Amino acid sequence: MDYRDLFFVDPDKTLKLKDLDPAYKGHHETAEAAAADTARHQSELMSRQSLLYAEKKHSVLIVLQAPDAGGKDGTVNHVFAAFNPQGANVTGFKQPTPLELAHDFLWRVHPHAPAKGEIAIFNRSHYEDVLVTRVHELIDKPTLTARYARIREFEKGLAEAGTTILKFFLHISKEEQLVRFAARLDDPERNWKISESDYAERALWDDYTIAFEEALSATSTRHAPWFVIPANHKWFRNLAVSQIVAAAMDDLHMSYPKPTVDLADIRRKYHAAEKVEKKQQTN
């Protein structure tokens, strides 16, 4: 099954997150059953990145959005650990600084777009400026609509420059979020993730749901698609995201570039150097 087809947000249809099961597991019933497929996709990610880096004709932008405790960090750790850090960068977009607020909302984002041969991963993104700002009524409706248009234009420009854009909304239930909050309380290694805003924002769950539904529908395109990933089961989230990214990179039909040197000449120089080295060792 190609999860790109199953989870794609069709902008011509009304997105209702309540109609999508966040506990969906596909034909795999357990993490163990999915392990081999997930490992295969991660191996594909490694090989595709090597081609991407060598060829330097394309770039990849991966956007992760989710409710609090939705699994953005986990996706970075467990899926994108397959990438060589030399060609992959993760950027987390927090609350804008005063300097960032003094510019247009995309000013802080564009410098982090990937260069050819690179992969950029946004852990939260420019979409915060049509989600948080909407829910907390920091912008009005005309501004919101204008920002959707700006985002579409921004992503279209990236795509035209050779960037493959893949946007993932990690869909968890409200009940699962509470379970994950409890796990953070009980785990000293994750206590640091707890913030006062967790429960304050949780009270706005329905408002955020509406904001996500509209933002995804307004900005999902064939060149910059949104995918709603069932994420109650972390192992299924990892499987689905890794499959989608690997398949999208495979569609780039990349190949290693031809060498820019005369290999026959290099071989002659190597053998000559080797011969000298062996002679020195015997003397």
Buried (B, 14 or more C-beta within 10 A) or exposed (E): EEBBEBBBBEBEEEBEBEEBEBBBBBEBEEBEBBBEBBEBBBEBBEBBBBBBBBBBBBBBBBBBBBBBBBBBBBBBEBBBEBBEEEBBBBBEBEEBEEEBEEEEBBEBBEEBBBEBBBBBBBBBBBBBBBBBBBBEEEBEEEBBBEBBEBBBEBBBEBBEEBBBBBBBBBBBBEEBBEEBBEEBEEEEEBEEBEEEEBEEBBEEEEBBBEBBBBBBBBBBBEEBBBBBBBBBBBBBBBBBBBBBBBBBBEEBEBEEEEEEEEEEEEEEEEEEEEEEEEEEEEE
